[in-house]
Amino acid sequence: MNQPVLKLYREEPARQESSPQVQVTVSLGEILPLLADAFESRRVWLHDFEHDPVTISSDLYEVLLAYRYYRRPGA
């Protein structure tokens, strides 16, 4: 009779904070509709990335600052 073979599966070790993360460059037009839908649908997974840094161009940053200022109710 053959003896059963025991296989061990180990979890991957958790990534440490100091390990480099893979970065992907995409256009805003590619991700904006998905992010907007996730936000409007109140997807819980979106909160997992709430504090992740995002790199944007300086001109987009200036436009966003101006938009934030002018959309204020008192402005």
Beta strands, then each sheet from edge to edge (+ up, - down):
end
